[in-house]
Amino acid sequence: MKVWSGHIVFRKKFRWIELEDVFPEILRVYMEETKIYDEMLYKMSLRLNMIDIRNNRKPEGYNRDVKMKLIFPLKSKMHPNPEFYIYRGSPSEEIYKLTNRISDILKDSGINHTVKWNNLLIVEMRRRK
């Protein structure tokens, strides 16, 4: 299945600190799947994100110049619940595969969430064209 974005959506009362034990694995899997894994880069990104997570703040994710981005959006009408998503500028089966893999990691850790696909304004605008 080709998708533009895969969203991991948490319940309204979710607290970012709940990701403390599982985020290192999520980031590692994300970096391995996007083929950007480097031990130093991983440790630096993990450290920056974990500072936020341990302080119960929305983490930064990984939004650098790579083919797939790991984004933690601000709350909005389109994203009222805490969430993060993987996005690529074109539909891809890789996004579908990676989102499901991360969802499995969260399920195994007992973190309640739902998965949504293509829940972005830019995707909606492209569909309307």
Secondary structure, 3 states (H helix, E strand, C coil): CCEEEEEEECCCCCCHHHHCCCHHHHHHHHHHHCCCCCHHHHHHHHHHHHHHHHCCCCCCEECCCCCCEEECCCCCCCCCCCEEEEEEEEEEHHHHHHHHHHHHHHHHCCCCCEEEECCCHHHHHHHHC
